[in-house]
Amino acid sequence: MIRFEKLQGIGNDFVVVDLLAPESGCDIDQGPELAATLCNRRLGIGADGLIFLTKGEAAPFAMRMFNPDGSESEMCGNGLRCVAQMIRSHAHSEDPQVSIETGAGILTAQFLADGQIQINMGRARLTRAEIGMIGPSEETFIEQPVGAGFTGTAVSMGNPHLVIFVPSVAAIDLPVQGPLLENHPLFPNRTNVHFIEVVDRDHLIQRTWERGAGETLACGTGACASAVAAFLTGRANRQVKIKLPGGNLQIDYQESAQVLMTGPAKLVYTGEYSP
């Protein structure tokens, strides 16, 4: 019997298993197969990903995330807030700040007085080599053609993102354009895709097609990448509020290139799954 919790961060929902708890009922080796089963919205629990909370090697805690197609993601911003919420609710730590090891490095989560969680997402990476793109390793990819009449900006937050600014996100046929851009030949390991509408220099609207998951209500690392891209292309200030279908995130792209993401994480329900 696998004990799990369903958590969501502005509509980005996850099945989260606490491997620090006794009798969790599974292990990380089962991740790819379990993700494909549990994340299925018709035949399983339904989620944008399966996350394991476990002990880190270089930090007190670690997260491992698997997409609904069974592939493993380096990390997930909304998922990281959900993991932080589980750490607090399961009394693994009462510290106001916790360090969590991810595939993108060790990141910190701070519990704010208003109940929200602020994540230091680390440094935004801009070179092709850091993003995982083909082409000259030290070259950046800012406002360059990506096909279908679009120009895009590529940013890595430990995982790859392609950000495209459009007059209206509602006008984008995301089920058509998303898969094409996710599998763009510039990205050998595929990429997350975000269409961004600029309201003003402090407000953006985002729609997302996530690598391995499809259209989702939110993407935390994508919001960070979009804020960075908006600033680099002169469209927005360093601090922006981003409206996603599932809710809002506050992003602060600091002069040090560190990115802070602030938003909620909520428990939906707890349950047990019998393979």
N, C-alpha and C positions, 0 to 999 in steps of 0.2 A: 504494500500500500504506500503510495507516494503522497506525502503531505505537502500541500502547496498553499500559496496565497495569490490571489489575483489583485494586482495593484495597477493604478493608472496615474500618469502624469499628463494633464490636460488632454486626455483622450487617447494617448499612446499607452496601450495596455499590455501587461506582461503577466505570465505565469512565473512566479518566483519561488524557488525551492531553497530553504535554509539548510545547507549541508553542515552548518555548525551545530544544529540541533540534533540530539540523538534520535535515531530511527526516522531519518528523513525519507528512507525508502528507495533511494536511487543514488547514482554517482555520476560524475561528469562524463564518463565514457559513454553513457547513454544519451548524451545531449542531442546529437544530430537526429537520431531516430525519434526520441521523445518530442523534440520541437515540432517535427513534421506531424506528429499525432496530436499533441496537446493544443497546438496553435490553430488547428483546423476549426473554422468557425461553424461548420455544419456537423462534423463528425467528432469533434473534440471539445475542449473547453473554449477555445477561441482566444487568440492573442496576437499581438504584433511581434512577440518573441518569447523565448524561454530563457530565464536568467537563473543562474546558481550563485548564491552567496556562500563564500567559502573563506578559508584562512589564506592570507597572502604570504608570499615568500619574503617580500621586501616591505610590506605594510601589514597592519593588523588584520585587514580584511581584503577580499578580492571578489570581483564579479566576472563571470563568464556568460556570454550571451550567444544564443543560437537563434537564427532567423527561422521563419516558418518553412523555408525550403530546406532546412537542415544545415545551411552554411553558418559558419561562426563569424560574428561581427567583432571588430576590435573593441568597440564600446558603444554606448548609447547614453546620451545626456539625460533624457527623461527616465530611462531605465536606471541610471545611476542614482537619481533622486529617489526612486522607488526602493532601491537597495539601501540607501541611507535611512529611509523611513523604516524599513524592516530592522535594521541594526538598532535603531532607537526603540521600536515597539517590542522587540524581543529582548531588550535589556542587555544586549551585547556590549553596549557602551553608553555611559551617561555624559560623556564629554560633549561640549558644545560644537566641537569640530572633530571629524573623523577622516582618516586617510584610507583610500580604497584603491587597490591595485587593479588596473585594467590593461587591456591590450594596447592602449595608448599611453601607458605610464601610470604613475601614482597620482591620483587626483584627490582633492579635499572637498568635503561637504560640510557646510556650516548651517546649523539649525538657527533660524531667525526667530525673533520674539513673536512675529505675526503668524508663525506656523509654517511659513514657506522655507524652502531649502535653497541655499546658494552654493553652486558648484564652481570652484575654480577649474575651468576646463583645460587649463594649460595654454601653451603658445599656439597661435594659429600658424600653420605651415603653408608656405606659398610656392616653393619650387616644385618642378615636375617630379623630381626624385622623391621628395617628401610626400607628395600627393599620391604617387604610384602611377604616373602617366608616362607614356612613351615620349621621346624627344630629348633635347638637350637637358641634362640633369639639373643645372642651376638656373634654368629659364623659368620665368613665371608665366601664368596663363590668365591674362586679364583682358576681358572684353574682346575675345577672339571668336571667329565663326565656328559653329558646331553643327551646321546643317539646318535644313528646313527653315531658313531665314532667321535663325536665332544666333545671338552672340552670347557667350558664357564666360564666367570667371570661376576658376577652380581653386578650392581651398581645402586643406586637410585639417581636421580637428582630431587627428589620430585615425580617422577614416575619411575616405574621399568624398568630396561634394562638388557638384556642378551647379552654379547659381546663374539663373537667367532672369533678367529684368524685363517685364512686359507691362503694357498699359493696363491690362485687366487679367487677373489670375482666373476669374470665372470663365473667361473666354477660351481657356486652354483645354484641349481635349486630352486630359492627362492619361487616360488608359491607352491612348495611341502614342503620344509623345514620350511618356514616361519610360516604357520598355525600350524604345529606340535609343534614347539618350543613356539609359542605365547601361546598355551594352555598346556604347560608343567605342570605336576602335582605339581611341586615345587612352582608354582605361582598361588595361588587360584584366584587372580584377573587378570590373564593373564599378559603378559609382552611384551614389545617391543624387537625386535630381530635385531641384527646387525652383519653382517659378515665383517671382517676387514682384509685388505691386507696391510702388512707393506712394504713400499717402502724403507725407511731408518728411522733413529731415529727422523727425523723432519717432515716426510710426511707419511700419511696413506690414504688408499682408502676405502670407506665405501659403503655398500649396506644395505638397511633397509627394514624390514617388520614391519610396525607400528601396534600396538594393536588397533583394531577397524577400521583401515583404509586400511590395506594391504600394498603392495609395494608403496613407495613414493620416490620422487626425492631427498628428504633431510629430516633430523630429527636433530634439534638443540640439544635437550637434549641428544639424542643418540650419537651425535658427542662428547659432553662433557663426557658422560659415557665411550665412546670408548677411548678417550684420557686418562682418568683416568685408565682404565683397561690396556692400553698399557704401561703406566708408572709403574703401580704396578707389572706387569709381566716382567719388564725389557726390553721391546721392544722399548720404545721411551722416549724422553726427556719430560720435563714438558710443553714445548711450542711446539705445532705441528700444521701443516696445514693439514686439512682433505679434501680430494677431494670426493665429493658426485656427483651423476649423475646430479644434478641441479646446481652445483657450489662449491665454496670453503668456508670453515670456518676456522678462526684462533682460537685455543683453548689454554688457559693458565691455567694449573692446578697448583695453587700456593701452597707453603709450608703450608699455613694455611688451606688447603683443600678446599678453595674457588675456583670456576671455572669461568673464564672469557671467554665469547664467543663473537667474533666480526664478523659481516657480514652485508650484505645489506638487505633492505626491499623496495619493489617497488609497487606503485599503478599500477594495470593493467587496471581497468576501474571502473566506478560508474554505478549504475543502480537502478531500482525499480522492485520489485517483487509483483505481485498481487496473494494472495492465492485463 
